[in-house]
Amino acid sequence: MHFYFVHPQIKLTSIVKAKLSLFGRPNRAKITEKLSVYMPNKQFVFTDMGRSAFKLVIEKKGLQNSEMLIPAYICDIFQPILTHYKIKPIFLDIDLKTFHIKTEDIQNKITPNTKSILVCHTYGLLFDIEALRKQLRGLNHRLIIIEDCAHAFFAKKNGVFAGNLGDVSFFSLYKQFPALRGGMAVCPSDWQVNLPATKFNFRDFISFLNYFAPLSFLFKKFGSDIAPKILRKEKLDEIGGINNASLNLFANFFEDAEKSLENRRKLALILQAELKALGFGVQEGEGNVFCYLSVLAPKEMTQKRDEIVKRLRKYGVFCTRIWHTPIALNQEDLPNTFEAAKRIINIPLQNHYSEKDAKRIINAVKKAITIL
Ligand SMILES: Cc1ncc(COP(=O)(O)O)c(C=O)c1O
C-alpha cells in the first residue's frame, strides 16, 4: 500500500458524483447560502486559484506600491504577485510550535507606507487574529488584516470560523476539497466584481484522475514533467473566475469533507504523538484542521531530512517538503523560518485513512530513521 501526499482524494464509491460534477452549471445562490452559515454577511467571489483571490484583494484595497507585513515562511507564489504590484514585503519570522508569525517586531518594522499585514492559518492551525488586533490598536497605525485561509476551512475558535477574522480573507479550495483548482475571496458585499470565466483544461483532467487513489501513482510518475509547463501557462496576470466543474466539485463534496474532519483530526493527533516520541517537532494540535500534517525532522537529523524523505518513498510513504525554500532570501532576523525550511516534512494524510494506515506510516518512519 502506498501513501501519497496529494490533495484530497475521492473514494471510488463516489465516482458517479464526481463525474457528474464535471458537467452542469453550479447553483451559486445555493452555494452562497451554504457558506453563509460559516461566514455570515459576506460576499464570496470564486476565482480560478487562491492566488487570484489575493490579487483581487490587493487591487480592491489599493495596496499597489505599499509595504506589506508578511510571513517569511509561506508559499512562494506570493513573490511574483508582490513584485507585480510593486509591494515591498516586510518579512516576519515564525514560531516553530505553531508556524505562525511572531508579532513582537511589528512595531519596529513598520513605516508610514506599511498598509497591510498578511496572516496565515498555516497548515490548518488558527492564527490568533483577535490578539493581533489588540496589539495593533496600541500602535496607532492602521493596518489592513488580510487573512490567508488557504489551509483553514472549518478551523474555528469560540464558534467563529476562519474567514471571519481578517478585514478580508481568501481560501484555496482544492487543498481541502477535491475541487481540482479554485480560490475564494471573502469580502464585503458591496465589492463590485466581475471575473472572466476560465475553462476546464488538460491539467484539470490530470488532477481529476489523481483524485482516485489507484491512479495517484500517475501523478508521481509524470507530475514533475507536466507541472512546470502548466505553471508557466498559469502565470497569467489576469484574475480568472473559477470554472464550473471546480465549483460543482467544491459544492458536491463540501459535506463529505466536513463529516470526515473528525477522522482526519483523530489520525493526525495519533500520528503527531507517535512522531513526537521519535523526536520530531509537531505543530500545536488544538483546533487544528490539519490541512497538511507537517512535522519537523528531529533537530539532530536536520542535514538528513532529504535522506529521510527519500527513504520513506522506498517504504511507500511519499512525503513532501512544504515550504523548503522560504520566499525571504535573507536569513538575517529569520532564524526559525530557515530552520523550518530545512526540517519540514509533510506526511500524507487523507480523510479516509484508518488507524491501521497511520500505523503503517509510523512503521515506515521508524525504518527510515534507523541507522541514520
Ligand atoms: C498558505 C497559502 N496561501 C496561498 C496559496 C495559494 O493558493 P493557490 O494555489 O490556490 O493559488 C497557497 C498555495 O499555493 C498556500 O499554501
The ligand as an ORCA input file, in Angstrom:
! r2SCAN-3c Opt
* xyz 0 1
  C      -0.657     29.462      2.557
  C      -1.011     29.553      1.111
  N      -1.613     30.654      0.661
  C      -1.996     30.769     -0.624
  C      -1.738     29.771     -1.539
  C      -2.175     29.961     -2.955
  O      -3.259     29.150     -3.262
  P      -3.497     28.666     -4.774
  O      -2.536     27.554     -5.048
  O      -4.926     28.223     -4.809
  O      -3.238     29.843     -5.648
  C      -1.071     28.619     -1.118
  C      -0.727     27.522     -2.026
  O      -0.392     27.579     -3.137
  C      -0.714     28.489      0.238
  O      -0.110     27.375      0.689
*
